[in-house]
Amino acid sequence: MLEKKSIDYERAVLIGIMNREQNEEKVNEYLDELEFLTYTAGGEVLKRFVQRMDVPNPKTLIGSGKMLEVEAYVEANEIGSVIFDDELSPAQQRNIEKQLRCKIIDRTSLILDIFAQRAQTSYARTQVELAQYEYLLPRLTGLWTHLERQKGGIGMRGPGETEIETDRRIVRDRISLLKKKLTKIDRQMETQRGNRGALVRVALVGYTNVGKSTLMNVISKSKVFAENKLFATLDTTVRKVVLGNLPFLLSDTVGFIRKLPTQLVESFKSTLDEVREADLLLHVVDISHPQFEEHIESVNKILAEIKSADKKIIMVFNKIDQYEHETIDEDDLVTEKIAKHFTIEEWKKTWMQKVGNRALFISALNRENLDEFRKKVYKEVRDIHVTRFPYNNFLYPEHLDEY
């Protein structure tokens, strides 16, 4: 008989800051995402603390009064981790650890931890390790001051290097080694991409947990790992897909997120190269998420950073089966109709009109509107292919009627 397996989640609290740029609604939205990140990493959130302040405290980020409140709750409830939504400086992290006497994690560190858990291949593990070391390097300062070997006086002169300097040198050497290793892998992957021939390349991009891997599995009939957690996919998966009689390459890339650590953008350069070299981007959006418009903005910002914003893009609004809108009673003359009250049909009449026929509304899980999706992708891939190989025009019909 199989024993029932129970998972012990680490007890955690979240801390966010409300200021002129982040109102209460925005802070709650960010903390919702932070809670999902914590759950993905293996934590259980017991309480949230929000501090209203215009200027963060340079020593502890939050004020002394709120700090005492957090300290009392941590001691009373045996909290293992205190997680901040904003990035902490090395000095702030040390000061908070001294007072709370538990693990202090910021958003960047939490995302790096999830990436470390999810990395399966040697390549992904190398990328994550590089990002972790680059994050760790400035945080080594002052950890080992009690082990200094440089002292004054006769007979007290050490070998000339403190323990912290030794650690820094070890970390820098490791970073240098990992960068060389990634450069070598980058060349190998560049050769692999070159060996794929002149097939049209299509890349799935989008915010994390929007259903890219599920859509990949449906279209390519493959078995890419998909789960309702953030960053379920780290390694880029490339599959050959044939629609009608037209072949092309479809790649599933790592999901983006707001405040994506710069270390990850740099270390995942090769993974993002799949996006840079794609002929067509399928920007997948979870339309059932209340803040899907901000997700689109975050993805577009990262696409601009990696110089891929000017590529041909099809907007794929996924999870229409889960979309729910709030209704206003007919006799309600006070409530103003805003975005959360829009039906999908009403959304189509907003800014989405400008996208025009480059917008698709599907459910990858329930396979709704996939015929329309396939026809649109077929047409776009065919246009790229015929432009590249004009003499192949007769091979592919202009309309795809059957699959």
Order of alpha helices (4+ residues) and beta strands (2+ residues): beta-alpha-beta-alpha-beta-alpha-beta-alpha-alpha-alpha-beta-alpha-beta-beta-alpha-alpha-beta-alpha-beta-alpha-alpha-beta-alpha
